[in-house]
Amino acid sequence: MPAFLTDTQIDARALAHRRELGFRDDRGVDFIALMTKLKARYPNFAYERVPDGQLGEAEAQWDSKAKRLLIPDSVFAAANRGEGRALMTVAHEVGHALLGHEGTLHRAPAGNRAERLSPRIRAMEYQARRYAAAFLIPDIEAVRHMSAGEMSEHYGVSMSAAMVRKSELK
């Protein structure tokens, strides 16, 4: 099982990583800057664009053995355009990496078969989802006063992600 982390601990790690990578609390995270900064900070980290469909239903994949994040072309292009869902997908996989999750993990629809059958995978997926939201929308005083719409616009995430994050920060 992955180490048990409270929501507060996950949020704190995400904020610490965000700051270590040089992202300001009051700005959204740029995808290419994130990939560049991860590689500079963690020399063993690598990412690779792969053809769409290569990962099956997965939107992206983290392989802890290879220390490699696989990103399908369409997700890479969407994240590069600043599309919120794609950015959340990448942040989710970064969460697996920086939280030290072991195995080959991927963002797929919540409640997928592996997640339903394995408490270990369920715990890691929960942590990565929470981490991604906390990494992209930091828990700072100014954010606590924003509406979900303001969070979505300001941090470049989807409205659904902003609504979930807003509920987490209550």
SVG drawing of the C-alpha trace seen along z (x, -y; Angstrom):
<svg xmlns="http://www.w3.org/2000/svg" viewBox="-18 -37 38 44">
<polyline fill="none" stroke="black" stroke-width="0.4" points="0.0,0.0 1.2,-3.6 2.0,-5.6 -1.2,-6.9 -1.5,-10.6 -4.2,-12.9 -5.7,-15.4 -3.8,-18.1 -0.5,-16.2 -1.3,-15.7 -2.1,-19.4 1.1,-20.4 3.3,-18.2 1.6,-19.5 2.2,-23.1 5.8,-22.4 6.5,-20.8 4.8,-23.6 7.0,-26.1 10.2,-24.0 9.6,-24.0 9.3,-27.8 5.6,-28.3 4.0,-31.3 0.9,-30.7 -1.1,-33.4 -0.6,-32.0 -1.6,-28.9 0.9,-26.2 2.2,-26.2 2.5,-22.7 5.8,-23.0 7.4,-24.9 6.2,-22.1 7.9,-19.4 11.1,-21.4 11.2,-22.2 10.5,-18.5 13.4,-17.4 15.8,-20.0 14.8,-19.3 14.6,-15.5 17.2,-14.4 15.9,-10.8 12.4,-12.0 11.5,-11.7 8.4,-12.2 7.6,-10.8 4.9,-11.6 3.2,-8.5 0.7,-7.9 -2.9,-8.2 -4.4,-4.8 -1.0,-3.3 -2.1,-3.4 -5.6,-2.0 -8.2,-3.9 -5.6,-5.6 -5.2,-9.4 -1.5,-9.3 0.7,-6.8 3.5,-7.0 6.0,-4.1 7.9,-4.2 10.6,-1.7 11.5,-3.7 10.8,-7.0 8.8,-8.0 5.6,-9.8 3.9,-8.7 1.6,-11.3 -0.6,-10.6 -0.2,-13.1 -3.7,-14.5 -3.3,-15.0 0.1,-16.6 -1.3,-19.0 -4.3,-19.8 -2.1,-20.5 0.1,-22.7 -2.9,-24.7 -3.8,-25.1 -6.9,-22.9 -7.8,-22.2 -8.6,-18.5 -5.3,-17.7 -3.4,-19.8 -5.2,-17.9 -4.3,-14.6 -0.6,-15.5 -0.7,-16.8 -2.3,-13.6 0.6,-11.6 3.1,-14.0 1.3,-13.3 2.0,-9.6 5.7,-10.4 6.3,-12.9 4.3,-11.0 6.6,-8.0 3.9,-5.6 5.3,-2.3 4.1,-0.5 2.7,-1.5 -0.1,-3.8 -2.4,-5.8 -5.3,-8.2 -8.3,-6.4 -12.0,-6.9 -12.5,-7.0 -13.8,-3.7 -12.2,-1.6 -11.8,2.1 -8.3,2.0 -9.4,-0.7 -12.5,1.2 -10.5,4.4 -7.4,3.1 -7.4,1.1 -3.7,0.2 -4.6,-1.2 -7.7,-3.0 -5.5,-4.7 -2.9,-5.8 -5.5,-7.1 -7.2,-9.1 -3.9,-10.6 -3.0,-11.5 -6.4,-13.1 -6.1,-15.1 -2.5,-16.0 -3.3,-17.2 -6.0,-19.6 -3.8,-20.9 -0.8,-21.3 -2.8,-23.3 -5.0,-25.2 -2.9,-25.9 -4.5,-26.2 -3.8,-29.9 -6.0,-32.5 -6.8,-34.3 -8.0,-31.0 -10.3,-30.3 -12.2,-33.5 -12.6,-32.6 -15.7,-31.1 -15.2,-27.9 -15.6,-29.9 -12.8,-32.3 -10.6,-29.3 -11.2,-27.7 -10.4,-30.9 -7.5,-32.0 -5.7,-28.6 -6.7,-27.2 -8.5,-24.1 -11.8,-22.7 -14.9,-23.9 -15.6,-20.5 -12.0,-20.4 -12.5,-23.8 -15.8,-22.8 -14.2,-19.8 -11.3,-21.9 -13.7,-24.5 -15.5,-21.8 -12.2,-20.5 -11.2,-23.9 -14.3,-24.5"/>
</svg>
